Amino acid sequence: MKYTPEQIGELVRNSRKSLDVTQKDLAMTSGTGLRFIIDLEKGKATCQIGKVLTVLHTLGIKMTLNPPVAETQAKESKS
């Protein structure tokens, strides 16, 4: 599944609110700035991926990356 910046922002916002955490507290806990959290929750496409991953980890959001099927098959045939 391909996620948009807006969907990731909505997930972050909903998770933060369900944990009863303010944007300011999340920024401090994840080592980012308040402006970054605001932009991330708005789905700003230019947010830095490293910071996004840190925020997801801080909130306990797990992400799974799956390689394309062709890449997986190529690795299996080399084994």
mmCIF file of the N, C-alpha and C atoms, coordinates in Angstrom:
data_MODEL
# 
_entry.id   MODEL 
# 
loop_
_atom_site.group_PDB 
_atom_site.id 
_atom_site.type_symbol 
_atom_site.label_atom_id 
_atom_site.label_alt_id 
_atom_site.label_comp_id 
_atom_site.label_asym_id 
_atom_site.label_entity_id 
_atom_site.label_seq_id 
_atom_site.pdbx_PDB_ins_code 
_atom_site.Cartn_x 
_atom_site.Cartn_y 
_atom_site.Cartn_z 
_atom_site.occupancy 
_atom_site.B_iso_or_equiv 
_atom_site.pdbx_formal_charge 
_atom_site.auth_seq_id 
_atom_site.auth_comp_id 
_atom_site.auth_asym_id 
_atom_site.auth_atom_id 
_atom_site.pdbx_PDB_model_num 
ATOM 1   N N  . MET A 1 1  ? 0.849  -1.177  0.000  1.00 0.00 ? 1  MET A N  1 
ATOM 2   C CA . MET A 1 1  ? 0.000  0.000   0.000  1.00 0.00 ? 1  MET A CA 1 
ATOM 3   C C  . MET A 1 1  ? 0.891  1.235   0.000  1.00 0.00 ? 1  MET A C  1 
ATOM 4   N N  . LYS A 1 2  ? 0.533  2.198   -0.802 1.00 0.00 ? 2  LYS A N  1 
ATOM 5   C CA . LYS A 1 2  ? 1.284  3.447   -0.876 1.00 0.00 ? 2  LYS A CA 1 
ATOM 6   C C  . LYS A 1 2  ? 0.552  4.488   -0.026 1.00 0.00 ? 2  LYS A C  1 
ATOM 7   N N  . TYR A 1 3  ? 1.294  5.087   0.900  1.00 0.00 ? 3  TYR A N  1 
ATOM 8   C CA . TYR A 1 3  ? 0.711  6.106   1.770  1.00 0.00 ? 3  TYR A CA 1 
ATOM 9   C C  . TYR A 1 3  ? 1.098  7.495   1.280  1.00 0.00 ? 3  TYR A C  1 
ATOM 10  N N  . THR A 1 4  ? 0.179  8.427   1.408  1.00 0.00 ? 4  THR A N  1 
ATOM 11  C CA . THR A 1 4  ? 0.462  9.810   1.047  1.00 0.00 ? 4  THR A CA 1 
ATOM 12  C C  . THR A 1 4  ? 0.949  10.542  2.290  1.00 0.00 ? 4  THR A C  1 
ATOM 13  N N  . PRO A 1 5  ? 1.626  11.679  2.117  1.00 0.00 ? 5  PRO A N  1 
ATOM 14  C CA . PRO A 1 5  ? 2.017  12.481  3.281  1.00 0.00 ? 5  PRO A CA 1 
ATOM 15  C C  . PRO A 1 5  ? 0.809  12.861  4.147  1.00 0.00 ? 5  PRO A C  1 
ATOM 16  N N  . GLU A 1 6  ? -0.314 13.104  3.507  1.00 0.00 ? 6  GLU A N  1 
ATOM 17  C CA . GLU A 1 6  ? -1.520 13.465  4.251  1.00 0.00 ? 6  GLU A CA 1 
ATOM 18  C C  . GLU A 1 6  ? -1.995 12.311  5.128  1.00 0.00 ? 6  GLU A C  1 
ATOM 19  N N  . GLN A 1 7  ? -1.945 11.086  4.613  1.00 0.00 ? 7  GLN A N  1 
ATOM 20  C CA . GLN A 1 7  ? -2.367 9.921   5.388  1.00 0.00 ? 7  GLN A CA 1 
ATOM 21  C C  . GLN A 1 7  ? -1.431 9.674   6.571  1.00 0.00 ? 7  GLN A C  1 
ATOM 22  N N  . ILE A 1 8  ? -0.133 9.841   6.356  1.00 0.00 ? 8  ILE A N  1 
ATOM 23  C CA . ILE A 1 8  ? 0.829  9.676   7.444  1.00 0.00 ? 8  ILE A CA 1 
ATOM 24  C C  . ILE A 1 8  ? 0.600  10.756  8.491  1.00 0.00 ? 8  ILE A C  1 
ATOM 25  N N  . GLY A 1 9  ? 0.371  11.984  8.052  1.00 0.00 ? 9  GLY A N  1 
ATOM 26  C CA . GLY A 1 9  ? 0.087  13.073  8.983  1.00 0.00 ? 9  GLY A CA 1 
ATOM 27  C C  . GLY A 1 9  ? -1.152 12.809  9.811  1.00 0.00 ? 9  GLY A C  1 
ATOM 28  N N  . GLU A 1 10 ? -2.184 12.286  9.173  1.00 0.00 ? 10 GLU A N  1 
ATOM 29  C CA . GLU A 1 10 ? -3.426 11.972  9.885  1.00 0.00 ? 10 GLU A CA 1 
ATOM 30  C C  . GLU A 1 10 ? -3.189 10.854  10.903 1.00 0.00 ? 10 GLU A C  1 
ATOM 31  N N  . LEU A 1 11 ? -2.394 9.855   10.531 1.00 0.00 ? 11 LEU A N  1 
ATOM 32  C CA . LEU A 1 11 ? -2.069 8.763   11.448 1.00 0.00 ? 11 LEU A CA 1 
ATOM 33  C C  . LEU A 1 11 ? -1.308 9.279   12.659 1.00 0.00 ? 11 LEU A C  1 
ATOM 34  N N  . VAL A 1 12 ? -0.338 10.170  12.419 1.00 0.00 ? 12 VAL A N  1 
ATOM 35  C CA . VAL A 1 12 ? 0.433  10.758  13.515 1.00 0.00 ? 12 VAL A CA 1 
ATOM 36  C C  . VAL A 1 12 ? -0.486 11.565  14.433 1.00 0.00 ? 12 VAL A C  1 
ATOM 37  N N  . ARG A 1 13 ? -1.314 12.408  13.849 1.00 0.00 ? 13 ARG A N  1 
ATOM 38  C CA . ARG A 1 13 ? -2.224 13.245  14.632 1.00 0.00 ? 13 ARG A CA 1 
ATOM 39  C C  . ARG A 1 13 ? -3.183 12.400  15.471 1.00 0.00 ? 13 ARG A C  1 
ATOM 40  N N  . ASN A 1 14 ? -3.804 11.400  14.842 1.00 0.00 ? 14 ASN A N  1 
ATOM 41  C CA . ASN A 1 14 ? -4.754 10.538  15.558 1.00 0.00 ? 14 ASN A CA 1 
ATOM 42  C C  . ASN A 1 14 ? -4.062 9.749   16.671 1.00 0.00 ? 14 ASN A C  1 
ATOM 43  N N  . SER A 1 15 ? -2.869 9.242   16.392 1.00 0.00 ? 15 SER A N  1 
ATOM 44  C CA . SER A 1 15 ? -2.129 8.484   17.409 1.00 0.00 ? 15 SER A CA 1 
ATOM 45  C C  . SER A 1 15 ? -1.730 9.379   18.570 1.00 0.00 ? 15 SER A C  1 
ATOM 46  N N  . ARG A 1 16 ? -1.253 10.573  18.255 1.00 0.00 ? 16 ARG A N  1 
ATOM 47  C CA . ARG A 1 16 ? -0.841 11.526  19.291 1.00 0.00 ? 16 ARG A CA 1 
ATOM 48  C C  . ARG A 1 16 ? -2.021 11.866  20.186 1.00 0.00 ? 16 ARG A C  1 
ATOM 49  N N  . LYS A 1 17 ? -3.165 12.160  19.561 1.00 0.00 ? 17 LYS A N  1 
ATOM 50  C CA . LYS A 1 17 ? -4.348 12.537  20.336 1.00 0.00 ? 17 LYS A CA 1 
ATOM 51  C C  . LYS A 1 17 ? -4.855 11.374  21.177 1.00 0.00 ? 17 LYS A C  1 
ATOM 52  N N  . SER A 1 18 ? -4.794 10.155  20.634 1.00 0.00 ? 18 SER A N  1 
ATOM 53  C CA . SER A 1 18 ? -5.278 9.004   21.403 1.00 0.00 ? 18 SER A CA 1 
ATOM 54  C C  . SER A 1 18 ? -4.388 8.729   22.615 1.00 0.00 ? 18 SER A C  1 
ATOM 55  N N  . LEU A 1 19 ? -3.134 9.150   22.532 1.00 0.00 ? 19 LEU A N  1 
ATOM 56  C CA . LEU A 1 19 ? -2.210 9.017   23.662 1.00 0.00 ? 19 LEU A CA 1 
ATOM 57  C C  . LEU A 1 19 ? -2.279 10.226  24.599 1.00 0.00 ? 19 LEU A C  1 
ATOM 58  N N  . ASP A 1 20 ? -3.147 11.192  24.265 1.00 0.00 ? 20 ASP A N  1 
ATOM 59  C CA . ASP A 1 20 ? -3.319 12.421  25.048 1.00 0.00 ? 20 ASP A CA 1 
ATOM 60  C C  . ASP A 1 20 ? -2.003 13.182  25.191 1.00 0.00 ? 20 ASP A C  1 
ATOM 61  N N  . VAL A 1 21 ? -1.298 13.331  24.056 1.00 0.00 ? 21 VAL A N  1 
ATOM 62  C CA . VAL A 1 21 ? -0.013 14.035  24.006 1.00 0.00 ? 21 VAL A CA 1 
ATOM 63  C C  . VAL A 1 21 ? -0.203 15.302  23.174 1.00 0.00 ? 21 VAL A C  1 
ATOM 64  N N  . THR A 1 22 ? 0.356  16.402  23.638 1.00 0.00 ? 22 THR A N  1 
ATOM 65  C CA . THR A 1 22 ? 0.278  17.644  22.868 1.00 0.00 ? 22 THR A CA 1 
ATOM 66  C C  . THR A 1 22 ? 1.334  17.629  21.765 1.00 0.00 ? 22 THR A C  1 
ATOM 67  N N  . GLN A 1 23 ? 1.136  18.490  20.782 1.00 0.00 ? 23 GLN A N  1 
ATOM 68  C CA . GLN A 1 23 ? 2.142  18.615  19.721 1.00 0.00 ? 23 GLN A CA 1 
ATOM 69  C C  . GLN A 1 23 ? 3.483  19.036  20.319 1.00 0.00 ? 23 GLN A C  1 
ATOM 70  N N  . LYS A 1 24 ? 3.456  19.939  21.267 1.00 0.00 ? 24 LYS A N  1 
ATOM 71  C CA . LYS A 1 24 ? 4.681  20.419  21.900 1.00 0.00 ? 24 LYS A CA 1 
ATOM 72  C C  . LYS A 1 24 ? 5.391  19.279  22.632 1.00 0.00 ? 24 LYS A C  1 
ATOM 73  N N  . ASP A 1 25 ? 4.646  18.484  23.378 1.00 0.00 ? 25 ASP A N  1 
ATOM 74  C CA . ASP A 1 25 ? 5.248  17.352  24.092 1.00 0.00 ? 25 ASP A CA 1 
ATOM 75  C C  . ASP A 1 25 ? 5.830  16.325  23.127 1.00 0.00 ? 25 ASP A C  1 
ATOM 76  N N  . LEU A 1 26 ? 5.133  16.056  22.031 1.00 0.00 ? 26 LEU A N  1 
ATOM 77  C CA . LEU A 1 26 ? 5.641  15.111  21.039 1.00 0.00 ? 26 LEU A CA 1 
ATOM 78  C C  . LEU A 1 26 ? 6.924  15.635  20.416 1.00 0.00 ? 26 LEU A C  1 
ATOM 79  N N  . ALA A 1 27 ? 6.954  16.925  20.138 1.00 0.00 ? 27 ALA A N  1 
ATOM 80  C CA . ALA A 1 27 ? 8.165  17.523  19.568 1.00 0.00 ? 27 ALA A CA 1 
ATOM 81  C C  . ALA A 1 27 ? 9.345  17.365  20.525 1.00 0.00 ? 27 ALA A C  1 
ATOM 82  N N  . MET A 1 28 ? 9.115  17.631  21.786 1.00 0.00 ? 28 MET A N  1 
ATOM 83  C CA . MET A 1 28 ? 10.197 17.520  22.773 1.00 0.00 ? 28 MET A CA 1 
ATOM 84  C C  . MET A 1 28 ? 10.632 16.067  22.947 1.00 0.00 ? 28 MET A C  1 
ATOM 85  N N  . THR A 1 29 ? 9.686  15.161  23.033 1.00 0.00 ? 29 THR A N  1 
ATOM 86  C CA . THR A 1 29 ? 9.990  13.742  23.248 1.00 0.00 ? 29 THR A CA 1 
ATOM 87  C C  . THR A 1 29 ? 10.723 13.132  22.066 1.00 0.00 ? 29 THR A C  1 
ATOM 88  N N  . SER A 1 30 ? 10.363 13.533  20.861 1.00 0.00 ? 30 SER A N  1 
ATOM 89  C CA . SER A 1 30 ? 10.977 12.961  19.659 1.00 0.00 ? 30 SER A CA 1 
ATOM 90  C C  . SER A 1 30 ? 12.211 13.730  19.195 1.00 0.00 ? 30 SER A C  1 
ATOM 91  N N  . GLY A 1 31 ? 12.523 14.831  19.879 1.00 0.00 ? 31 GLY A N  1 
ATOM 92  C CA . GLY A 1 31 ? 13.713 15.605  19.514 1.00 0.00 ? 31 GLY A CA 1 
ATOM 93  C C  . GLY A 1 31 ? 13.556 16.420  18.241 1.00 0.00 ? 31 GLY A C  1 
ATOM 94  N N  . THR A 1 32 ? 12.329 16.784  17.939 1.00 0.00 ? 32 THR A N  1 
ATOM 95  C CA . THR A 1 32 ? 12.069 17.627  16.765 1.00 0.00 ? 32 THR A CA 1 
ATOM 96  C C  . THR A 1 32 ? 11.492 18.951  17.254 1.00 0.00 ? 32 THR A C  1 
ATOM 97  N N  . GLY A 1 33 ? 11.190 19.828  16.333 1.00 0.00 ? 33 GLY A N  1 
ATOM 98  C CA . GLY A 1 33 ? 10.588 21.101  16.696 1.00 0.00 ? 33 GLY A CA 1 
ATOM 99  C C  . GLY A 1 33 ? 9.072  21.065  16.561 1.00 0.00 ? 33 GLY A C  1 
ATOM 100 N N  . LEU A 1 34 ? 8.415  21.977  17.245 1.00 0.00 ? 34 LEU A N  1 
ATOM 101 C CA . LEU A 1 34 ? 6.965  22.081  17.178 1.00 0.00 ? 34 LEU A CA 1 
ATOM 102 C C  . LEU A 1 34 ? 6.509  22.323  15.741 1.00 0.00 ? 34 LEU A C  1 
ATOM 103 N N  . ARG A 1 35 ? 7.199  23.204  15.019 1.00 0.00 ? 35 ARG A N  1 
ATOM 104 C CA . ARG A 1 35 ? 6.839  23.508  13.628 1.00 0.00 ? 35 ARG A CA 1 
ATOM 105 C C  . ARG A 1 35 ? 6.869  22.244  12.779 1.00 0.00 ? 35 ARG A C  1 
ATOM 106 N N  . PHE A 1 36 ? 7.858  21.362  13.037 1.00 0.00 ? 36 PHE A N  1 
ATOM 107 C CA . PHE A 1 36 ? 7.954  20.119  12.283 1.00 0.00 ? 36 PHE A CA 1 
ATOM 108 C C  . PHE A 1 36 ? 6.725  19.234  12.527 1.00 0.00 ? 36 PHE A C  1 
ATOM 109 N N  . ILE A 1 37 ? 6.318  19.110  13.782 1.00 0.00 ? 37 ILE A N  1 
ATOM 110 C CA . ILE A 1 37 ? 5.152  18.281  14.117 1.00 0.00 ? 37 ILE A CA 1 
ATOM 111 C C  . ILE A 1 37 ? 3.897  18.842  13.448 1.00 0.00 ? 37 ILE A C  1 
ATOM 112 N N  . ILE A 1 38 ? 3.746  20.142  13.481 1.00 0.00 ? 38 ILE A N  1 
ATOM 113 C CA . ILE A 1 38 ? 2.597  20.791  12.834 1.00 0.00 ? 38 ILE A CA 1 
ATOM 114 C C  . ILE A 1 38 ? 2.593  20.493  11.338 1.00 0.00 ? 38 ILE A C  1 
ATOM 115 N N  . ASP A 1 39 ? 3.749  20.662  10.690 1.00 0.00 ? 39 ASP A N  1 
ATOM 116 C CA . ASP A 1 39 ? 3.854  20.401  9.251  1.00 0.00 ? 39 ASP A CA 1 
ATOM 117 C C  . ASP A 1 39 ? 3.602  18.928  8.932  1.00 0.00 ? 39 ASP A C  1 
ATOM 118 N N  . LEU A 1 40 ? 4.140  18.032  9.747  1.00 0.00 ? 40 LEU A N  1 
ATOM 119 C CA . LEU A 1 40 ? 3.953  16.607  9.536  1.00 0.00 ? 40 LEU A CA 1 
ATOM 120 C C  . LEU A 1 40 ? 2.475  16.248  9.617  1.00 0.00 ? 40 LEU A C  1 
ATOM 121 N N  . GLU A 1 41 ? 1.786  16.741  10.625 1.00 0.00 ? 41 GLU A N  1 
ATOM 122 C CA . GLU A 1 41 ? 0.362  16.438  10.785 1.00 0.00 ? 41 GLU A CA 1 
ATOM 123 C C  . GLU A 1 41 ? -0.487 17.035  9.672  1.00 0.00 ? 41 GLU A C  1 
ATOM 124 N N  . LYS A 1 42 ? -0.015 18.095  9.052  1.00 0.00 ? 42 LYS A N  1 
ATOM 125 C CA . LYS A 1 42 ? -0.732 18.699  7.921  1.00 0.00 ? 42 LYS A CA 1 
ATOM 126 C C  . LYS A 1 42 ? -0.440 17.963  6.617  1.00 0.00 ? 42 LYS A C  1 
ATOM 127 N N  . GLY A 1 43 ? 0.516  17.018  6.655  1.00 0.00 ? 43 GLY A N  1 
ATOM 128 C CA . GLY A 1 43 ? 0.846  16.260  5.447  1.00 0.00 ? 43 GLY A CA 1 
ATOM 129 C C  . GLY A 1 43 ? 1.797  16.969  4.518  1.00 0.00 ? 43 GLY A C  1 
ATOM 130 N N  . LYS A 1 44 ? 2.628  17.846  5.061  1.00 0.00 ? 44 LYS A N  1 
ATOM 131 C CA . LYS A 1 44 ? 3.589  18.568  4.238  1.00 0.00 ? 44 LYS A CA 1 
ATOM 132 C C  . LYS A 1 44 ? 4.566  17.564  3.618  1.00 0.00 ? 44 LYS A C  1 
ATOM 133 N N  . ALA A 1 45 ? 4.623  17.549  2.310  1.00 0.00 ? 45 ALA A N  1 
ATOM 134 C CA . ALA A 1 45 ? 5.398  16.533  1.585  1.00 0.00 ? 45 ALA A CA 1 
ATOM 135 C C  . ALA A 1 45 ? 6.912  16.693  1.728  1.00 0.00 ? 45 ALA A C  1 
ATOM 136 N N  . THR A 1 46 ? 7.375  17.836  2.170  1.00 0.00 ? 46 THR A N  1 
ATOM 137 C CA . THR A 1 46 ? 8.817  18.057  2.239  1.00 0.00 ? 46 THR A CA 1 
ATOM 138 C C  . THR A 1 46 ? 9.409  17.746  3.612  1.00 0.00 ? 46 THR A C  1 
ATOM 139 N N  . CYS A 1 47 ? 8.648  17.141  4.514  1.00 0.00 ? 47 CYS A N  1 
ATOM 140 C CA . CYS A 1 47 ? 9.169  16.786  5.832  1.00 0.00 ? 47 CYS A CA 1 
ATOM 141 C C  . CYS A 1 47 ? 10.308 15.781  5.675  1.00 0.00 ? 47 CYS A C  1 
ATOM 142 N N  . GLN A 1 48 ? 11.332 15.908  6.498  1.00 0.00 ? 48 GLN A N  1 
ATOM 143 C CA . GLN A 1 48 ? 12.494 15.029  6.438  1.00 0.00 ? 48 GLN A CA 1 
ATOM 144 C C  . GLN A 1 48 ? 12.139 13.626  6.905  1.00 0.00 ? 48 GLN A C  1 
ATOM 145 N N  . ILE A 1 49 ? 12.486 12.627  6.097  1.00 0.00 ? 49 ILE A N  1 
ATOM 146 C CA . ILE A 1 49 ? 12.108 11.252  6.385  1.00 0.00 ? 49 ILE A CA 1 
ATOM 147 C C  . ILE A 1 49 ? 12.701 10.757  7.700  1.00 0.00 ? 49 ILE A C  1 
ATOM 148 N N  . GLY A 1 50 ? 13.918 11.147  8.023  1.00 0.00 ? 50 GLY A N  1 
ATOM 149 C CA . GLY A 1 50 ? 14.531 10.710  9.277  1.00 0.00 ? 50 GLY A CA 1 
ATOM 150 C C  . GLY A 1 50 ? 13.746 11.177  10.486 1.00 0.00 ? 50 GLY A C  1 
ATOM 151 N N  . LYS A 1 51 ? 13.296 12.413  10.436 1.00 0.00 ? 51 LYS A N  1 
ATOM 152 C CA . LYS A 1 51 ? 12.493 12.947  11.534 1.00 0.00 ? 51 LYS A CA 1 
ATOM 153 C C  . LYS A 1 51 ? 11.120 12.287  11.579 1.00 0.00 ? 51 LYS A C  1 
ATOM 154 N N  . VAL A 1 52 ? 10.546 12.014  10.410 1.00 0.00 ? 52 VAL A N  1 
ATOM 155 C CA . VAL A 1 52 ? 9.249  11.343  10.358 1.00 0.00 ? 52 VAL A CA 1 
ATOM 156 C C  . VAL A 1 52 ? 9.363  9.966   11.017 1.00 0.00 ? 52 VAL A C  1 
ATOM 157 N N  . LEU A 1 53 ? 10.418 9.223   10.682 1.00 0.00 ? 53 LEU A N  1 
ATOM 158 C CA . LEU A 1 53 ? 10.608 7.897   11.270 1.00 0.00 ? 53 LEU A CA 1 
ATOM 159 C C  . LEU A 1 53 ? 10.787 7.984   12.781 1.00 0.00 ? 53 LEU A C  1 
ATOM 160 N N  . THR A 1 54 ? 11.492 9.003   13.258 1.00 0.00 ? 54 THR A N  1 
ATOM 161 C CA . THR A 1 54 ? 11.679 9.192   14.696 1.00 0.00 ? 54 THR A CA 1 
ATOM 162 C C  . THR A 1 54 ? 10.343 9.434   15.388 1.00 0.00 ? 54 THR A C  1 
ATOM 163 N N  . VAL A 1 55 ? 9.499  10.265  14.795 1.00 0.00 ? 55 VAL A N  1 
ATOM 164 C CA . VAL A 1 55 ? 8.186  10.561  15.377 1.00 0.00 ? 55 VAL A CA 1 
ATOM 165 C C  . VAL A 1 55 ? 7.315  9.298   15.385 1.00 0.00 ? 55 VAL A C  1 
ATOM 166 N N  . LEU A 1 56 ? 7.326  8.550   14.285 1.00 0.00 ? 56 LEU A N  1 
ATOM 167 C CA . LEU A 1 56 ? 6.548  7.308   14.240 1.00 0.00 ? 56 LEU A CA 1 
ATOM 168 C C  . LEU A 1 56 ? 7.001  6.362   15.345 1.00 0.00 ? 56 LEU A C  1 
ATOM 169 N N  . HIS A 1 57 ? 8.309  6.226   15.518 1.00 0.00 ? 57 HIS A N  1 
ATOM 170 C CA . HIS A 1 57 ? 8.852  5.365   16.570 1.00 0.00 ? 57 HIS A CA 1 
ATOM 171 C C  . HIS A 1 57 ? 8.441  5.864   17.957 1.00 0.00 ? 57 HIS A C  1 
ATOM 172 N N  . THR A 1 58 ? 8.512  7.166   18.172 1.00 0.00 ? 58 THR A N  1 
ATOM 173 C CA . THR A 1 58 ? 8.139  7.756   19.458 1.00 0.00 ? 58 THR A CA 1 
ATOM 174 C C  . THR A 1 58 ? 6.690  7.426   19.814 1.00 0.00 ? 58 THR A C  1 
ATOM 175 N N  . LEU A 1 59 ? 5.816  7.433   18.815 1.00 0.00 ? 59 LEU A N  1 
ATOM 176 C CA . LEU A 1 59 ? 4.396  7.145   19.039 1.00 0.00 ? 59 LEU A CA 1 
ATOM 177 C C  . LEU A 1 59 ? 4.098  5.646   19.054 1.00 0.00 ? 59 LEU A C  1 
ATOM 178 N N  . GLY A 1 60 ? 5.103  4.824   18.761 1.00 0.00 ? 60 GLY A N  1 
ATOM 179 C CA . GLY A 1 60 ? 4.886  3.379   18.738 1.00 0.00 ? 60 GLY A CA 1 
ATOM 180 C C  . GLY A 1 60 ? 4.246  2.880   17.454 1.00 0.00 ? 60 GLY A C  1 
ATOM 181 N N  . ILE A 1 61 ? 4.317  3.689   16.404 1.00 0.00 ? 61 ILE A N  1 
ATOM 182 C CA . ILE A 1 61 ? 3.748  3.294   15.114 1.00 0.00 ? 61 ILE A CA 1 
ATOM 183 C C  . ILE A 1 61 ? 4.787  2.461   14.377 1.00 0.00 ? 61 ILE A C  1 
ATOM 184 N N  . LYS A 1 62 ? 4.391  1.253   13.985 1.00 0.00 ? 62 LYS A N  1 
ATOM 185 C CA . LYS A 1 62 ? 5.293  0.368   13.259 1.00 0.00 ? 62 LYS A CA 1 
ATOM 186 C C  . LYS A 1 62 ? 5.034  0.501   11.761 1.00 0.00 ? 62 LYS A C  1 
ATOM 187 N N  . MET A 1 63 ? 6.107  0.414   10.993 1.00 0.00 ? 63 MET A N  1 
ATOM 188 C CA . MET A 1 63 ? 6.001  0.526   9.552  1.00 0.00 ? 63 MET A CA 1 
ATOM 189 C C  . MET A 1 63 ? 6.709  -0.666  8.936  1.00 0.00 ? 63 MET A C  1 
ATOM 190 N N  . THR A 1 64 ? 6.114  -1.251  7.916  1.00 0.00 ? 64 THR A N  1 
ATOM 191 C CA . THR A 1 64 ? 6.711  -2.375  7.229  1.00 0.00 ? 64 THR A CA 1 
ATOM 192 C C  . THR A 1 64 ? 6.975  -1.986  5.783  1.00 0.00 ? 64 THR A C  1 
ATOM 193 N N  . LEU A 1 65 ? 8.188  -2.255  5.337  1.00 0.00 ? 65 LEU A N  1 
ATOM 194 C CA . LEU A 1 65 ? 8.543  -2.000  3.945  1.00 0.00 ? 65 LEU A CA 1 
ATOM 195 C C  . LEU A 1 65 ? 8.719  -3.345  3.255  1.00 0.00 ? 65 LEU A C  1 
ATOM 196 N N  . ASN A 1 66 ? 8.064  -3.518  2.137  1.00 0.00 ? 66 ASN A N  1 
ATOM 197 C CA . ASN A 1 66 ? 8.158  -4.762  1.393  1.00 0.00 ? 66 ASN A CA 1 
ATOM 198 C C  . ASN A 1 66 ? 8.789  -4.495  0.035  1.00 0.00 ? 66 ASN A C  1 
ATOM 199 N N  . PRO A 1 67 ? 9.865  -5.213  -0.285 1.00 0.00 ? 67 PRO A N  1 
ATOM 200 C CA . PRO A 1 67 ? 10.485 -5.012  -1.592 1.00 0.00 ? 67 PRO A CA 1 
ATOM 201 C C  . PRO A 1 67 ? 9.563  -5.522  -2.696 1.00 0.00 ? 67 PRO A C  1 
ATOM 202 N N  . PRO A 1 68 ? 9.785  -5.062  -3.912 1.00 0.00 ? 68 PRO A N  1 
ATOM 203 C CA . PRO A 1 68 ? 8.989  -5.568  -5.031 1.00 0.00 ? 68 PRO A CA 1 
ATOM 204 C C  . PRO A 1 68 ? 9.162  -7.079  -5.157 1.00 0.00 ? 68 PRO A C  1 
ATOM 205 N N  . VAL A 1 69 ? 8.169  -7.744  -5.674 1.00 0.00 ? 69 VAL A N  1 
ATOM 206 C CA . VAL A 1 69 ? 8.196  -9.198  -5.801 1.00 0.00 ? 69 VAL A CA 1 
ATOM 207 C C  . VAL A 1 69 ? 9.412  -9.652  -6.606 1.00 0.00 ? 69 VAL A C  1 
ATOM 208 N N  . ALA A 1 70 ? 9.725  -8.980  -7.691 1.00 0.00 ? 70 ALA A N  1 
ATOM 209 C CA . ALA A 1 70 ? 10.858 -9.369  -8.538 1.00 0.00 ? 70 ALA A CA 1 
ATOM 210 C C  . ALA A 1 70 ? 12.165 -9.345  -7.748 1.00 0.00 ? 70 ALA A C  1 
ATOM 211 N N  . GLU A 1 71 ? 12.350 -8.359  -6.882 1.00 0.00 ? 71 GLU A N  1 
ATOM 212 C CA . GLU A 1 71 ? 13.562 -8.262  -6.077 1.00 0.00 ? 71 GLU A CA 1 
ATOM 213 C C  . GLU A 1 71 ? 13.640 -9.416  -5.087 1.00 0.00 ? 71 GLU A C  1 
ATOM 214 N N  . THR A 1 72 ? 12.533 -9.762  -4.478 1.00 0.00 ? 72 THR A N  1 
ATOM 215 C CA . THR A 1 72 ? 12.490 -10.874 -3.538 1.00 0.00 ? 72 THR A CA 1 
ATOM 216 C C  . THR A 1 72 ? 12.817 -12.187 -4.233 1.00 0.00 ? 72 THR A C  1 
ATOM 217 N N  . GLN A 1 73 ? 12.248 -12.403 -5.408 1.00 0.00 ? 73 GLN A N  1 
ATOM 218 C CA . GLN A 1 73 ? 12.503 -13.624 -6.161 1.00 0.00 ? 73 GLN A CA 1 
ATOM 219 C C  . GLN A 1 73 ? 13.958 -13.721 -6.583 1.00 0.00 ? 73 GLN A C  1 
ATOM 220 N N  . ALA A 1 74 ? 14.579 -12.630 -6.953 1.00 0.00 ? 74 ALA A N  1 
ATOM 221 C CA . ALA A 1 74 ? 15.980 -12.618 -7.376 1.00 0.00 ? 74 ALA A CA 1 
ATOM 222 C C  . ALA A 1 74 ? 16.876 -13.025 -6.222 1.00 0.00 ? 74 ALA A C  1 
ATOM 223 N N  . LYS A 1 75 ? 16.597 -12.521 -5.023 1.00 0.00 ? 75 LYS A N  1 
ATOM 224 C CA . LYS A 1 75 ? 17.389 -12.880 -3.840 1.00 0.00 ? 75 LYS A CA 1 
ATOM 225 C C  . LYS A 1 75 ? 17.221 -14.353 -3.500 1.00 0.00 ? 75 LYS A C  1 
ATOM 226 N N  . GLU A 1 76 ? 16.001 -14.878 -3.634 1.00 0.00 ? 76 GLU A N  1 
ATOM 227 C CA . GLU A 1 76 ? 15.744 -16.276 -3.316 1.00 0.00 ? 76 GLU A CA 1 
ATOM 228 C C  . GLU A 1 76 ? 16.440 -17.202 -4.296 1.00 0.00 ? 76 GLU A C  1 
ATOM 229 N N  . SER A 1 77 ? 16.536 -16.829 -5.561 1.00 0.00 ? 77 SER A N  1 
ATOM 230 C CA . SER A 1 77 ? 17.171 -17.698 -6.553 1.00 0.00 ? 77 SER A CA 1 
ATOM 231 C C  . SER A 1 77 ? 18.691 -17.729 -6.400 1.00 0.00 ? 77 SER A C  1 
ATOM 232 N N  . LYS A 1 78 ? 19.275 -16.702 -5.771 1.00 0.00 ? 78 LYS A N  1 
ATOM 233 C CA . LYS A 1 78 ? 20.715 -16.672 -5.519 1.00 0.00 ? 78 LYS A CA 1 
ATOM 234 C C  . LYS A 1 78 ? 21.092 -17.550 -4.346 1.00 0.00 ? 78 LYS A C  1 
ATOM 235 N N  . SER A 1 79 ? 20.146 -17.858 -3.474 1.00 0.00 ? 79 SER A N  1 
ATOM 236 C CA . SER A 1 79 ? 20.432 -18.649 -2.268 1.00 0.00 ? 79 SER A CA 1 
ATOM 237 C C  . SER A 1 79 ? 20.669 -20.096 -2.578 1.00 0.00 ? 79 SER A C  1 
# 
